[in-house]
Amino acid sequence: MILMPADLKRWTVAHLTARLAERDVDATVTTKTPKTIRYPLARPLITIDELTPTKYDLVQYDQSIAVNIRAGTRQNDQACDDLARLITGILTDPAISQAEHSPITSVETSNGPYPIDDPADVAHSYLTVEYHCAGEPA
C-alpha cells in the first residue's frame, strides 16, 4: 500500500476554525493570504501553511505547519499577542491527536509565537508546530 502525507494544513484550518468558534473568536482562518488586504482588519486573519513533510517511519510522516496571525495594529498588538498564544495552546494540546479525523499521532515541537515586522499597520505573529502524522492511502 502506498501512503502519502496527510493533508494537514486543510485539516488544521477546519480544526482551528471550530476550536476558535467554541471560544466565540470571530476570525478568518485560511490557507492563502489574500492578494489585497484592507487595513485595519475587520477581524483577525490567520493563515496556515505546511512545511515540507519528512517520512518518519513506515506509516508516519513528520509534518509541520506554519501559522501567521494578523490582528490589531502595530501600536495596539495585544489582540494579536493574545490570539497567537491561544492558537499555540490549541495546536499544541496533546488531545489534538484525539480530535475528529485527526491525522496527528503526536505533537513533537513548536516554535513561537513571535512578532513579525509587517510593513502594513497590523500586528503580526508567527509560529510553527511539528507533528507526527499517520500517512493517508494514495
C-alpha positions in Angstrom: 0.0 0.0 0.0 1.3 3.5 -0.9 1.0 6.1 1.8 1.2 9.8 1.3 1.5 12.6 3.8 -1.8 13.7 5.3 -3.5 17.0 4.2 -2.5 18.6 7.4 -3.0 22.2 6.5 -6.6 21.8 5.4 -7.4 19.7 8.5 -5.8 22.3 10.7 -7.9 25.1 9.1 -11.1 23.2 9.9 -10.0 22.2 13.4 -8.7 25.7 14.4 -11.8 27.4 13.0 -14.0 25.1 15.1 -12.0 25.5 18.2 -11.9 29.3 17.9 -15.6 29.4 17.3 -16.1 27.4 20.6 -14.5 30.4 22.3 -16.5 33.0 20.3 -13.4 34.1 18.4 -14.5 35.6 15.1 -11.5 35.2 12.7 -10.8 34.2 9.2 -8.7 31.0 9.0 -7.4 30.1 5.6 -4.5 28.5 3.6 -4.0 31.6 1.5 -3.1 35.2 2.2 -5.4 37.4 0.2 -3.7 39.4 -2.6 -5.2 42.6 -1.3 -5.9 43.2 2.4 -7.8 46.3 3.7 -6.4 47.7 7.0 -7.4 47.9 9.7 -8.7 44.4 9.5 -12.4 43.9 10.3 -11.4 40.6 12.0 -8.2 38.7 12.6 -6.6 36.9 9.7 -4.9 33.5 10.3 -3.1 31.7 7.5 -2.0 28.1 7.8 0.7 26.7 5.5 2.5 23.3 5.6 6.3 23.0 5.6 8.0 20.1 3.8 7.0 16.7 5.2 9.6 14.0 6.0 9.0 10.3 6.2 9.3 9.3 9.8 8.7 5.5 9.6 6.7 3.0 7.5 3.3 4.7 8.3 4.1 8.1 9.7 5.4 11.5 8.5 7.0 14.4 10.4 4.8 17.2 9.2 5.0 20.9 10.3 2.6 23.8 9.9 3.4 27.5 9.8 0.8 29.9 11.3 0.6 33.6 10.6 -1.7 35.6 12.8 -2.6 39.2 11.9 -4.8 41.3 14.2 -5.0 44.7 15.7 -2.4 47.3 14.8 1.3 47.8 15.2 0.7 50.2 18.1 -2.1 48.0 19.6 -0.7 44.5 19.4 -2.4 43.0 22.5 -5.2 41.3 20.4 -2.6 39.6 18.1 -0.5 38.5 21.1 -3.4 37.0 22.9 -4.8 35.3 19.8 -1.3 33.9 19.0 -0.9 32.4 22.5 -4.4 30.9 22.3 -3.7 29.3 18.9 -0.4 28.0 20.2 -2.3 26.3 23.1 -4.9 24.8 20.7 -2.4 23.5 18.2 0.0 22.0 20.9 -2.7 20.4 23.1 -1.8 16.7 23.3 -5.5 15.9 22.9 -5.3 17.2 19.2 -4.5 13.6 18.3 -7.9 12.5 19.5 -9.8 15.2 17.6 -12.3 14.1 14.9 -10.5 12.9 11.7 -7.1 14.0 13.2 -4.1 12.7 11.2 -1.9 13.7 14.1 -0.4 10.9 16.3 1.7 13.2 18.5 2.8 16.8 19.0 6.6 17.0 18.6 7.8 20.6 18.9 6.7 24.2 18.5 8.4 27.5 18.0 6.8 30.8 18.7 4.7 32.7 18.7 7.0 35.6 18.0 6.4 39.0 16.4 7.0 39.7 12.7 7.7 43.1 11.4 4.9 43.7 8.9 5.0 46.7 6.6 1.3 47.2 7.0 -0.3 48.8 10.0 -1.2 45.4 11.6 0.3 43.3 14.4 1.7 40.1 13.0 2.8 36.9 14.9 4.3 33.7 13.6 4.6 30.2 14.9 5.4 26.7 13.8 4.3 23.3 15.1 5.7 19.9 14.2 3.7 16.7 14.4 4.0 13.0 13.7 1.1 12.2 11.4 -0.4 9.0 10.0 0.0 8.6 6.3 -3.0 8.5 4.1 -3.6 5.8 1.5 -2.9 7.1 -2.1 
